[in-house]
Amino acid sequence: MLIRTKAWDASLGVLCLLCVLCAAAEGCGYALAGHGSFLPASIRTIGVPTFLNRTTVFNLETMLTQKVRAELIGRGKYQILPQNSGVDALLTGEVTAVSITPASFNPQQLATRYAITMTAKIELRDLRENTVLWENASVMFRQEYEATAATTAIDPAAFFQQDVNAFERMSTEFARTIVSAILEAF
């Protein structure tokens, strides 16, 4: 014999309400990020040639290109190739500016933290239809890093080689953001 209580009736009401909300949300267009794509179904191969680097930062274009390729490959839906011909779509990039500026100082007015700001131009083009599918002419990323202890304002240890990890982190963030924006239409 089943004994019904007010608590039982309230729980049953909440459960029914949750089922209705779940069923309604299913048709609202909500989906998990990172799954699916808003690119045309005809696109199966994407060419990602090495990005251009209009700055003096050595090898930045290679690092960015490799991270973007790896992020696209990680999504698993498209064949990613390094060429700009014989593909359905072409993703091109150009690093247009990089600046490194002091972000904080110690009491002796020596920089203790630097900020790297990078600006790039990105375009994804459908080569079959010759249309731009996604573009951002001035995507900007910023990353900070700590300066090493320096004895004077001209001590090279305070600046050199500390930016490598910051560029690595920025490249990873860049790739995730760009690929998500392209594939999820943000």
C-alpha positions, 0 to 999 in steps of 0.5 A: 500500500502506497501512502501519499504525503504532501512532500511526495506530491510536491516532489512529484510536481517538481519532477514533472516540471523538470521533465517539461522544461527539459523537453522544451529546452531540447527544441530551443537550440541549446547545445554543448559547446565544441560539438557540431559546426555552423560551416556548410556541409560541403566543407570537408578539408580546410587549408591552414597555411602558415600565417604571415608575421608582420612583426619582429617577433621571431617564429610567432606565426609558426607557433600560432599556425601550429596551435590553430591546426592542432585545435581544428584537428582536435575537433575531429570533423575536418581534414586539416592540411597545410596548403592553400589549394586543393581544399574546400575552405582556406583559413588565413591569418596575419599577425599585424602587431605585437607590443610589449609594455611594462605593466607594473613597477617596483619601488625602484621604478624597475618593471616587474611585470610586462604585458604582451598585446598581439593583433591579428587578422583572420579569414576563413574563405569557402573556396568553392563558393568564393565567399568569406565564411568568417573573418575578424580584421583585428582580433586582439589578445593580451598576456602578462608575465613576470620579469625576473629579478634585475639589478638595474634598469638595463639588466637584460635578465629582466626582459629576455626569454621571459616572454616565451611562455607568455607567447605560448599561453597566448597562442593556445588561447588564440587557437581555442578562441578562433576555432570556437568562433569559426565552428560555433558561429560566435 
